[in-house]
Structures are given as C-alpha cells and as structure tokens.
Amino acid sequence: MPVDSAAFLKRLFGLEGQVAVVIGGTGVLGSALARGLAQAGAAVVVAGRSRQRGEACAEQLRSLGAVAQFLPVDVTSRGSIEQLLQATLERFGQVDMLINGAGVNAASGYFEVEDDSWQQVLQSNLTAVHWGCQVFGQQMSRQEQGGAILNIGSVTAHTPLSRVFAYSASKAAVVNLTQNVARELAPHGVRVNCLCPGFFPAEQNRKILDPQRVENIMRQTPLARFGEPHELVGAALLLLSRTAGSFITGAVYYVDGGFTAMRF
C-alpha cells in the first residue's frame, strides 16, 4: 500500500477549520503569507490600512476557493486593533492565528532623522506588535484550542546596516518581545514565534536600496539573490500549525538566504 503523503502533510500542516488574521496583509509579504494560509485551508482576515489593496487580496483568495475578508485596521491605535478582533469574532466566532506583519521605515541619515519619524517607526513596528499580542493573545487564551501568534521581525534585528537604525532597533525589540510574550502566554496554550525575513522586494526595502547597496547585499548573501515572498510561507506554516509547530514557541526563524550566517 503506497504512502499517502498528501494526507500526512495535510495532518501536519493543514489549517482547515481555523481562522487567521494577517495584520499587514495588504503589503507584499503579508499578502503572500495570507495566500499561503488560505491555501492551507484557513479562513483569512486580510487586515491593513488600504481598503483597495485589502479587498483585492481578499478577492484573490476567494478566487482560490478560500474564505477571506478584508477588515481595516490602524496599528497605531490600540482601539483599532481591538475593533479588528471584535469584527473577526463577529464574523467567524474564533481566532486561531495572528500574524503581526505591519512595518514602516524612516530612510534617512542618523543625524537627519526627526523625532516624529522615530516615533512612527517604533509605534508601527513595536508598540503595534505588543498590542496585537496582548489583545489577540488574551482572546486565544480563553479558547480551548489556544492559538498561535507570528511576529514579523527582520534580518536587520541582528545585522546592522546603514540608514535602517530605527527599523533595526524596532525589529530587535520585536525579537525580544516575542521571546518574553512566549513565556507569558505558554501556560495559556498560546504559542508566540518570530519570523525574520532577509531581503525581499517589500516596500521598505525598495525605498532604501540603491543599485550599489543591492550589489553589496547580493555579495554577502550565500544564495546571491533576494527572496521571493512565497518563500516565507513554509516557515510560517510550521510556526503557526497546531501539529507541526506544537512544541515551538519563543523561536526566532531566519529566512534570509544565509545572510545572517555569513555575517556572523
């Protein structure tokens, strides 16, 4: 009797009957993660600021046969994140997974960065992650099946680069926050992990990378290229899956083409 590999993989990574919220799902990387979760069987809430991009992403997921809906969120407002949770519960009755994937960068020299820009980066990249973990984590802790939270960090959390100091500082704090929150929520059946992408064609990278810097990054990356958004999906499924990732919490996973390993 041949091995039923499809059934095995479905038991290990399948997300049928579960609900995922992807904050930052209107972005390049967030939408790829939302698509991956939907194809694994989850009902997906695409959450972000841009209704146009969010509705387009949700429609694409529905065209694949998934259950998907766009819900607006302003991550600089705790109240907006609370409203996102409430709207998700009203629509689906539960929330099993959260991806904290919103992010911004202030692409200026260190002496030129203004206080408002610094605060905006920390608010969007760090405080919003804390609010997401707290608001959604509390709901998950009340559920019999618990839940899983995936925070999006960055390779720059441990690898200094010029002109990304605020972004790097916020993402390093996200790594530390993830590990602390994982310890806090573990007794409540909620796992919290961090996924750190390397260099991908996301909006914040396009703003800061000139051709010379692109060449330098390629030279320092063993795989000698940028990542493709879909290459984040496998790691995300592992960290979010109740079965495959059941004993993984407080972990920091790099998907960076070997960049971190080569630098250190």
N, C-alpha and C positions, 0 to 999 in steps of 0.2 A: 504494500500500500504506500503510495507516494506521500511525502511530507506535504502537509497543507500549509505552505509558507504564508499564503495570504491571510489565512485565519490566525496564524501565530502572530504576525505583525499587527493585525487588527486588534488582537487582545492586548498586545504590548503597548501600542501607540494610539489606538483608536480613541476618539473623543465623543462618540455618539452619546446623546442624551445629556451633554454638558453645555454650559453657556460660558462663552469667553467675551471679555471686554478688552478691547485694544485701544488704550489711550495713545493718541498719536497715530491712529490707524489711517489718517488722511495723508501721511507722508510716504516717501518712497519705501523705506524699510518697514514701517508699520503696516502698510497695505500688503506687502509681501508676507508678513507674518500672519495677518488676518486671513489671507488667502490660504496659507498653509493649514491654519487651524480649521478653516471651513472644509477643506478637502479631507481633513482627518475626521470630519463628522460633527464638529461643534457648531452650535448656533453662535453667531458672531455679532457683537455690537461694535461697529466702527465708530470711534469717538474722536472728535477733534474740533477745530475752530471753523474749518472751511466746509460749509454745507455742500457746496458744489462738488468738491473732491470726495467728500464723505459719501454722498448719495451715489456718485459714480462708482466708488469702490463697492458699496453695498449691492448695487445693481449687478456688478460683475460677479460677485459671489452668488447672488441669486441665480444668475445665468448658468452657474455651475451646478445648480440644484441644491444649494445650501440655504439655510435660514439665516438672514442677515438684515440688519437695520442700522441706519446711521442715527446717532444721538449726539447733539452738540455738547461740548464741554470747554470751559476756560480753566486751564490748570493753574492759573494764578489766583483762583478763587476756591477756597475750601467749600463754600456753599454750592458752587457749580459741580464739584466732584460729588458732593452729597446728593445733588439732584440727579446726577448721572446714575448713581447706584439705585435711587428710588425708581427712576424711569425703567431701569433694567429689570428690577424686581416686579414692577407692574406689568411689564411685557412678558417676562419669562418665568417669574416666580423663584428664581435662584441665580446665583453667580458662582461659577466653579473656578474660573481662571481670570486673572487680570494681568495685562501687560502694561507697565508704566513706560511708555515709549516716546513721550513728547520731549523735545530738546531744542535749544537755541544756542547760538554762539555770538560773542562780540568780537569780530575780527579786526582788532586794532592793536597798535603797539602798546606795550605796558604803560608807558608814560602818558599815553593819549586816552586810555580808557576812562570813561566818565562813570561817576558813581551810579547813575541810573542804569547804565548798561550792565555794570557788575551785578547790581541787584536783580535785574531782569533775568540774567543767566542763572543766578542762584535760586531765584523764585521758581523759574520754569523747570530747571533741571534737578533740583534737590528738594526744595520745600514741597513741590507738587508730588514728588515720589513719596515723601513722608505722608502727605495727606492721603494719597491713593492707598498706601499700605494700611494706614490707620482706619480709614473709612471702609474699604472693602474687606480688610482683614478681620474687622470686628464682625461683619456680616458672615463671612466664611466660618468664623469660629463658632457661630451659632448653628451651623448646618451639620447634619450628621456625617456628611462626606467630607467636611472641611473644605479645603481649597488650595490653590497654588497661585503664587504671585511671581512674576518675572519682571525684574527691573532691568532696564537697558542702560548699561554702563558704556565704556569706551576703552579702546586700547590706550588712549591718552591718559587714563587714570593712573597708569604706572610708567608711561613713556613721555617725558617732557618734549614738547615741540613748541616752536616759536608761534606767537600770535593766537594761542589757544589756552592761555593760562587760566582764564575764568572758567571756560568749558572743562578743562582738565581738572581743576580744583573741584568743580561741582560733581564730576563723574567719579573722582576718587572718593568723595564723600558718599556717593551713591553706593559704591562698593562696601564701604564701612557700615553704612546704614543697613544695607541688605543683610550683612552678617549679624548685626545686632538685632534686627527685627526678626530674623530667622530664629534666633534663640528665644525671643519673647513669644513668638507665635507657635513654636513647635508643640508645646503642651496642649494647644487648642486644635491640633490637626491641620494647621496651615503651614505649607512649605513656602519658603521665600528664597529665590536664587537670583543671580545676576548674570546677564549675557553681555559680554564686551565685544562689540564688533571692531574689526580693524578698519581699513579704509575702503569705504563703499561709496557709490555715487549718490550720497544723500545731500540735501540742500546745504547743510552747514559746511560740508567738505568742498563743494563747488565754489563757495564764497571765499575760501581762504587759500586754495591751492592754485598757484601759478604753474606754468609748464616746468620750471626748474624744480619746484618742490615735488611735483608729480614724479619727475625723474629720480629724485633723491629717495622718495618713498619706495619706488619700484626696486631700486638698487638695494635697499635694506630689507625688502620682503622676500623671503626664500622662494615663494611661488611666483614672484616677479609680475604681479598684476593686482588690480583692485578686485575686491569681492563683488559677487553678484547678489542682489537682495535675496534670491531664493536659497542661497547657501547658508542663511541663518535659520532656516525652517527646521532642519533636522535637530539642531541643538535645542531649539525652543520646544519642540515636541517632546524631547527627552526630559527636559526640566519641568514641563507642565503636566506630563502624563501621570495619572494616578498609579499606573502599573510600572512603566519603565523607570519613572523617577521617584518611586515611592520612598526610597531611603536617601534621597538627595535633598538637602536643604542647607542654606548658608554657603552654597558653592558659587564660585566665580569662574565662568567658562569664557575662554577667548576663541573667537572665530576671526582670525587675522592673518591667515596665510603664513604663519610662522614669524610675524614681525616681532612680537614680544620675546620669543625665544632667542632670536638672533641678536636683539639689542642687549639682552642680559644673559 
